[in-house]
């Protein structure tokens, strides 16, 4: 049971990490788009 809890926690952590990474990619893309707009 403990092992199952650890595995499911790791899956959740991995999903959270992936969400954070994709959020950072989105934030970076938004910032870059903002800079592109600011240049013109």
C-alpha positions in Angstrom: 0.0 0.0 0.0 2.8 2.4 0.8 4.5 1.6 -2.5 1.2 2.3 -4.3 0.9 5.6 -2.5 4.5 6.5 -3.4 4.0 5.6 -7.1 0.8 7.6 -7.4 2.5 10.5 -5.6 5.3 10.4 -8.1 2.8 10.4 -11.0 1.1 13.4 -9.5 4.5 15.1 -9.0 5.5 14.4 -12.5 2.2 15.8 -13.8 2.7 18.9 -11.7 6.2 19.3 -13.0 5.1 18.9 -16.6 2.4 21.5 -16.0 5.0 23.9 -14.5 7.3 23.4 -17.5 4.5 23.9 -20.0 3.4 27.0 -18.1 7.0 28.4 -18.2 7.1 27.7 -21.9 3.8 29.6 -22.3 5.1 32.4 -20.1 8.3 32.6 -22.1 6.4 32.7 -25.4 4.1 35.4 -24.1 7.0 37.5 -22.9 8.8 37.0 -26.3 5.6 38.0 -28.2 5.4 41.1 -26.0 8.9 42.1 -26.8 8.3 41.6 -30.5 5.3 43.9 -30.3 7.3 46.4 -28.3 10.0 46.6 -31.0 7.7 47.7 -33.8 
